[in-house]
Amino acid sequence: MLDLFTIFSKGGIVLWCFQSTSQIFTPSVNALIKSVILQERTGLTSYDDGSLTLKYRLDNEFELVFVVAFQKILQLSYVDKFLDDIHLEFRDKYKNELSSGHLYDDFDFESRFKSVLRNCEEWGKTQALLPKTMRKFEDSQKSKKTVASMIERKGDDSSKKKGKTTKQVVIEEPEVAKEEVEPDKNEPLTADDEMMANRAKLAQRMGSPNAKKGKQSKSPKSPKEGKKPRIWELGGTQKDLPDLERTKDRPLESHEIAADLSLVGQMKGGIKDLEVESESEESEEDSEEEERPKRQQQPANKSRGVFSMFKSLVGSKNLTKKDMQAVLDKLQDHLITKNVAADIATKLCDSVAAKLEGKVLGTFDSVATTVKTTMTESLVQILSPTRRVDILRDALEAKRSGRPFTMAFCGVNGVGKSTNLAKICFWLIENNLSVLIAACDTFRAGAVEQLRTHMRHLNALHPPEKHKGVQMVRLYEKGYGKDAAGIAMEAIIHAKESKTDIVLIDTAGRMQDNEPLMRALAKLVKVNEPDLVLFVGEALVGNEAVDQLTKFNQSLADFSQSTKPHLIDGIVLTKFDTIDDKVGAAISMTYMTGQPIVFVGTGQTYTDLKSLNAKAVVSALMK
């Protein structure tokens, strides 16, 4: 039974509505519009909001949205058919009114709605009574990807097609062996005969003169010699260079830090935008500069006027999914090569198809250009944050209220959490904000020492003498093997008492499938309620990014034992300088969570921290 059915325009005008209960569905429909339609996720055919499931159809020709809402537990099988039928029924009845743009007319659609709903319910009952047959293996996609289908044989028709060149590895064998092994081509081979023939071929190869020659050509093994001492490039052996160990018999804290003072002052204010360049982009800029004088010499309105005249004479057509399929397939492969997760690339192409299907396309408008332009707009919309994350403003607001602003960093092992935490810490102290680093990675050996080294380097760049005797960066540590949530709580209390502006919580790296460590992370977030929970991920990963983010969010929701769990608030994308123009991980991560990419790591120094530029990333992605 349907709880809600409504038809509204993309401009927000409700044309017709049916409601079977007194429940208020406005928040659910608004959530669908905000999270799916406006965020370019229309490739998803359904959306869950609490106990409700909402399904929708888009009419791009008349800019309409058809929405159905029902209880998630019902699992109605006829909803998709109902949406298709009611969509066609409404279009056929009110096509003239919709074409003229009279959207304020009273649409008397109740009788048609009940008739279509009744027919679809009866269809669903008949489908439920039909015996369910298991799909045969021959009908599946897996059956088409056999080992035999990937082997190219002599005489295969596919290798004789024009325009296609295939490389085959041919193993030369003695003519005698071929005569003995190869049977008559006119007689069909049985399975046993083919097996015996293959064994005979293998025996001939193993016993061929070439193989024997190869064995005889091998030089006899030299007698085993003892391990030689390593020769260093500086000359001498390892025993001759005892001075390479510079920390011997010297305490760590006594080392003098050689601070690179040229870094100071480069990170004041907001973080600079990321710039992504590719070779194709540079070549296009060169060709654009060469063609610009030629275009300036030609009349500006000549070609434009001719094409507009033909366009008005010939007319237009409606796009179908069949028209776009070839372009979408190529675009999907292109996105996957740029490191976009395969599932995300499929959903993006489905979203573009749903957005363009039925849209009026001019005769001289290229389908490929239209699809590419729509995909570019969708990607920019996805990467553009739905909410602004202004850490400096929020930190100053928290300082006025007498509490520290806290940020927790989480992620898998080896993605660069501690390194990028130090970069963010440098940016904060550049803007005169004192920082307390909570060493909550109590598992990895050397994690606390790494943070202590960063603290000493950062304090060398900003010594207390320049900040009225205040040490800008301090480390709160309790050693290894302790409870991370307790250390974070003590650090926040200590920061409040010492009037420190910001607390950065460094957590241990953990795989998304490690349940004990994920429970510990959920406990840390729930107990301390940080202002920002940042997920640190690599720009190198493709499909793995989707799995990591999904399971981190799911673990924070499941293990927090709260009705409103604190999930991931933003993303830190690291190692961005190692991927060239394969920037698809940014799309995958943002698409899955809907959360913004707050920071982008582009190197090893403290100043290698950027803000994501959505247009630059999409431009590199679509080249």
N, C-alpha and C positions, 0 to 999 in steps of 0.2 A: 504494500500500500504506500502510495506516494504522500509525503507530508507537504511538499511544496513544489509547484511548477510556476515559473515566471518567465516572461519574455521582456527584455529591455534592450534599449539601444546602447551603443558604446558611449553615447553622450550622457547616459544616466537616466533616460526617460523610460519609466515602466509602462509597457504597452498593454500587458495582460498578466493576471496573476491568479493562481488557484492555491488555496491553503486548506488542508483538511483538519488541522488542529489549531488551537489558540496559541501555540508556541510562537515566540518571536524569532524569526529567521534572519532578520536584518544583519546581525553581527556575522553570521556564517557566510552570507552572500558577500558582505563587504570583505571578509577575509579571503574569499575566493578571488575577488577582483584584485585585491592588493597583492596577494602572494602568488597568483598564477597568471592572470591576464595582464596586469601591468608589469610584471617581472619577466615577461616573455617566456613563460613556461607552459604555453598552450599545447605543447606536445603531450602533456599528461591529460588523460581523458577524465580523470576523477580527482577529487580532493576531499580529504578527511578532516573534519572539524569537530573534535570531541566525539560524540556518539553518532554524528551525522556523516553521511557520504553524499557529496555533491558531484553530479555529472553535468556536463555542458556541451553545447555545440555552438560553433561560430558561423554566422552568415556574413561573409566579408563583402558580398555584393551590396547588401542593404545595411551593413554595420549593426547587426543584431546579435544578441546572446540569448540562448535558450538554456535554462538551468532547471535541474530536477534535484530535489533533496529527499532523502529517505533514511531510515534508521540503518546503521551499519550492520546490525545483527541480522537483518532480513535477507541480504544477498539476492536481490531481485535480478532475475536473468533476462527480463524483457526490457530493461531500461534503455539499452542502446538502440534496440529496434524502435522503441517508443519515441526516442529523441529524433531519430531519422524520419519517422513517419509524421510526427507532429511538425517538424521543421518544413517538410514539403507541403503539408496541408495548410499551414499558415501562409507560406509564400504564394501558393496557388490562389488562395482566397483573397488576399490583400496585396497582390502584386502591384496593382495600379496605385493604391494609396501609398505604398512604400516607395514606388518610383517617383511620385510627385512630391514626397517629403512631408505629407500631412500626417505627422505622428501623434497629433492630439485628438484624432477621431476616436469614437467609442467603438472598440473592436468587439463585436458580439461573437465570441469564439467558444462559448461554454458547451454548446451541443456538439460541435466538431471535436472538442477536447475529450468529452466523455466517450464519444464513439471510438476514437482512436485508442484511448486508454483501455476500453473494454476489449477491443480486438487484440491488443497487445497482451493483455492478461490471459485471454484464452489461448493465444499462441504460446505463451510461457508455460501454461498447464500442459498443453499437448507435447511440448518439447521435454517436459519433465517426465512424461509417461513413456517416452521412447527409450528403448534399451540402449545403454551406452556401450559402444563398441570401442575397443582399444585400437589406437592407430597402429597400422602396420609399420614395420621397420623400413620398408621400401618407400613409404610416404614421408619419412623424416628427412631433414637436411643432412643428418649424420651419415645416412646411407650413401649419399652422393660423394662423400669425402673419404673414399676408401683408398687403400694403398695402390690398388690396381688402376684407379683413375688418374693417379699421379705419375705413372710409369709410361714413358713414350716408347712405343714399339715401332719396329720397321714396318712400313706399309700403312701406318695409321693415316687416316684421311686428314686429321687435324694438322699434321706436319706438312701436307701438300698444298695448303691454302695459300693463295697469293697474298703478298704483303706481310706475311708472318715468317719470321726466321726462327728456327729452333736449334739449339745447340745440343748435340748428342755425343756422349762419350762412347766411342767404339773401341773395343778391345780387340786387337789383332790376334788372331789365333792361327796355328798351322792349318793348311788346307786339308791335311789328312784328318785332323781332329774334327773339322767341320763335316767332312763326308761321313765320318763314323757316327756323329752325334745327331746331325739334322735328319729328321725323317722326311718322308714324302709330304710336300706341302698340300697335296690334294686330299690326303687322308686326315680326318680329324683326330686329334690326340685326346686320349683319355687322361684322367688325373694321374693314374699310376705311370703312364708312359711319359707324361710331362715331368713328373718327379724323377724318374730314372734318367731322362735326358739332361735335366739340370745337374744331377749328381755326376753324370759322365762328363759334362762340361767342366765342372769343378775339378774333377780328377785330372782331366787333360791340362787344365791351367796349372794345377799344382805340380804336374810332372812335365811341363813344357821345358824346352831347352832354355828359354829366356829366364825362367825361374831358377834353373840350375846355375845359369851363368851369373845371375844376381847373387846367388848364395856364395859362389866361389869368389866373387869380386870383393866380398867383405874381408877386411883386414883382420887378422887374428887379434884377440884382445891382449892388450899390454898388461904386464903384471901390475897388480893393484899397488898404488903408491900411497904413502902416508899423507895426511892433511898438511898442506903447506901454510906457513904463516901469511896472513893477509898483508899485501903491499899497499900502503897508503899513497895517495897522489902527491902528498907533500914530501915523500921520500922516506925510506926506512920502514920498519915493521911496526906493529901495534905496540910492542914492548918499548920501542925507542921514543914513544910519544906519551909520556905520563902526564904532561901538562894540559892535555885536552880536558881532563876532569877539573873544571874550574870551581865546582861547588864542594870539593873535598875538604873536610875539616873546617867548613865555614858555615855559619848559620844562615838560613834563607833570608831573614829579615835584615841582615847586614849588607845585602847587595844594594848597590846604588842603581837607581832607575834612570836611564838616559831618556828623558822625556823629549818627544818630538813636538816642540812648541809650535811648529807650523800648523798643527791641527787645531790649535786653540782659536776660537772665533768663527770657525767655518760652519757651525751647526746652530747658530743663534736664530731664533724665530722658528717658523714652520719648516718642515722638511721639504726639500726640493723634489719636484716631480721626476719620475723615471723617464728616461729617454731610450727608446728601442729603435735601432736602425737595422736595416737588412740590405743585402747587395741589390736586390731587385728594386728596393726603394730608391737607392742612389742612382741606378741606371735610369729609372723612370724620371727622376728629377733632371738628369742630364738631357734626356730626350725632350722633356717639357721645355727646357730652356732653348733647345734648338728649334722647336716648332713654334715657339711664341712669336718671333718676328714674322713668320709666314702667316699666322692667323691674324696678326695686326694689319697686314697688307690687304687681306680679303675683306669684302663687305660683311658687316656683322650680321645683318638681318636677311641676307640672301638665302642661305640654306635653311635658316630657321623658318622663313616664310613659305618656302616651297614645301617642306615637310609638313608644316601645319595645315597647308591647303589639302594635301593628299590625305592627311589624317582625318580631316573633317569630312572628306568625301567617302573614304573607304569604310570608316566606322571602327568598332572595337569588338573584342571577344572576351569571354570569361575564362579564367585560368582553371584548369583541372589538374588533379594530382598526376595524371598520366603525362601531361605536358611538362611537369616539373621533375619527374622521376629521374631522368638521366642527369639533369643538373644537380639534383640533390644527392645522388649517388657519388658523383665526382666531388662534391663539396664535403660530403661525409668522409671520404677517403683523405681529402686534403686536411681536414681537421684532425683526423687520427694521426697523420704524419707530423702534425705540429704539436703532438703530445697531449691532445685532448682525449680524455677517457672514452672508450668505444661506446659505452652506454650513454654518456652525456652527448656525444656527437650525434647518435641516433635520435635522442630526444630533441636536440636543437633543430635537426632537419625536420622532424615531425612537427615541431612548433612552427617553423617557417611555412611548411605545407599547409597547416591548419590556418595560419594567418592569411595566406594568399589564395587558398582554394575558393573559387567563386568570385574573386576580385576581377573587376573590369580592367583589362589590359589593352592599351592602344595597339594598333596594328604595327606601328613602327617601333614599339617598345620591345626590347629583347627580353626573352624569358630568363636567360642566364644573368643579364644585368639586373633584372628585377629581383631575382632570388638572392643574388650576392648582396645587393643593397639592403634588402630586408634582413638578411643574416647579419650584416655589419651593424645595423641599427639595434638588432636584438642583443648582440654581444656587448655593445656599449651600454645598453640598458641593464644587462645582467651585472657587468663590472661596476657600474655606478652605484655607490652605496645608497641604501634606502634611508639611512640615518647617518648623521654626521658624528664622527668620532674625533673630538678635540681634546686631547689628553692635557694639554697645557691649561686650557680653560677649566676643565673638570678638576685638575689638581689645585688650581688657585681657589676654586669654589670650596673644595674639601678643606683647604688650609684655613679659609675664613670660618668654617664651622668647627675648627679645632680638632680635626682628625686627619690621619694620613691617607693619601690616595694609594690604593693597592692594586697591583697587577700580578696575575699568576700566569706562568708560562708552562705549557704542557705540549707533549708530542712524543713521537717514537724516538728510538735511540739514534744518535749520531746525526741529527738534522741541524744542529747548531743552536740549541737553546741558550746555552751559557754565553756563546760568542755574541749572539744578537742581543741578549740581555745587556751585555756590556756596551754594545753600540747605543742602545736606547738609553742606558744610564749616562753615557757621555753626552747625548743630546739633551738630557734633562738638566745635567749640571751646567751645560753651556747656557741654559736659560735660568740659572740661579735657583735651581731647586735641589735641595739636599735629598740624598737617596740612602736607604738602608736595604741592603741585599740580604734576603733570608735564604741561607743555604739549606734547602729542604731536599736536596739530592743526597740521601744518606745511604745509597746503594753503590754507586759507581766509585771505584777507587780513584782518588785524585780530583774528585769533583769540587771539594771544598778548597783544595789548594789552587785549583784553576781560578775560582772566584776571588781568592785572596790575592793572586797575582794581578788580576784585572783591577781590583780595588787599589792596589799600590800604584799601578800605572796611571789610573784615572786621577788619583790624588796628586801624582807628580805633575800631571798636566794642569790641575787646578789646586794648587797648594792652599792650605788654610790661611796663609798670609794675605792672599788676594780676596778672601771672603770673611774678613773680620775674625780670623782665628777659628772659624767653623770648618770642621772636616766634612767635605761635601759627600764623600762616599764612605760608608761603613759596612762591615760585614757582621751579620748575626749568625753564629754557628754553634752547634752543639755536638759536633763529631758525627760519627757514622753509626748506623744501626738504630737510630732513634725514630720516634713517630713524627712523620713529616707534618701532619696537621697540628700537632702540639708545638713544634718549632715555629711554624708560621704564625700561630696565635701569640706566642711569646714575642715574636719579632714585631708584630703589629702593636702590641701593648707597649713594648720598649720604644717604638717609633713615636707613639702618642705622648709618652712621658718625656721623651727627649726633643719633642717638637720637630721631628723629621717630616719632610713634606711627602715623600713617596716611598713605598715599600715594593720592591720587586722580588717576587717569590719564584725561585728556581726549583723546579721539580725534577724528579728522576725520569729518564727516558723509559718508555714502556711500550710494548707492542699492544695493538688494539685488542688482541685476543687473550691477553694476560689478565684473567679475572681478579686475582688478589690485588695486583697493582692498580687496576682500574677502580676497584672498590676504595683503595687508599686515596686515589685522586678525587673521587666523588666525595669522600669524607672531608678532605682538605677544603674543597670548594664549599661544601655545605656548612662546615664549622666556621670558616673565616669570612665567607661572603665577600670575595674580592670585587672591586669595582669593574675590573676587566679580566676575563679569562681568554687568553690569547693562545691559539693553536699554532705551533711552529711546524711548518711543513716544507719539504724540499720542492723546488721547481723542476727537479729532474724526474719526478714520478709521474706516471700517467694514470692507469687504472687503479693503482694502489692508493692514490689520493682519495678516491671516492670511498674505498673501504675504510681507510683510516678515519676520515672525518665522520662518516656515518656511525661507526662503532664507538668513537669517542663521545659523540653526542648521545648515542643510545645508552652508553654506560653511565654518563653523568645523569641521565634521566632515570634509569632503572635503579641505580645504587644510592641515589640521594634520599629516597624514601620521603619525597616531598611532593605536594600537589603542583607546585610551581618550581621545578628544578632550575638551577642556574646552568645554562648551557654555554657553548662557545660564543663569545661576543665578537671576535675578530680573528684575523689570520695574519701571521708573519710568514712571508714567503722568502725562503733563504736560497742561496747559491744561484741567484738569478743571472749572474755573470757567466755561467758555464753552459748556457743552453742556446745561445745565439738568438734565433727568432722562433724557437720551439717553445712558445709561451703558453701552451694549452693547459698546463696545470693550474694556472690562475683561473681559467674558465671553469674547470672541473670543481675546484674547491668552492668558488663563489656560488656556482649553480646548486651544489648540494646543500649548503647551509643558508644561503641568502645573506650571509654576514660579509662585511667588507674586508678587503685586504688592507690592513692598517699600515704595515711596514713591508718593505722589500729590501732584502740583503743583497748587496751587489759586490762584495769583496771581503777582505780580511781586516782592513783598518777600521778605526772607530767612525770615520766619516762616510763609510760605504753603507749608508742607509738612505733609502729613498721612499717617496710616496708613490703609490700606483697611479699612473696616467692611463685611464681606460682607453682613450682614443689611440694612444701610441701603441698599446698592447694589441688592440684589435687590428690596427693597421699592419703590424708585423704578422699577426696571425692570418690575415686574409691575403697576404702577398704570395 
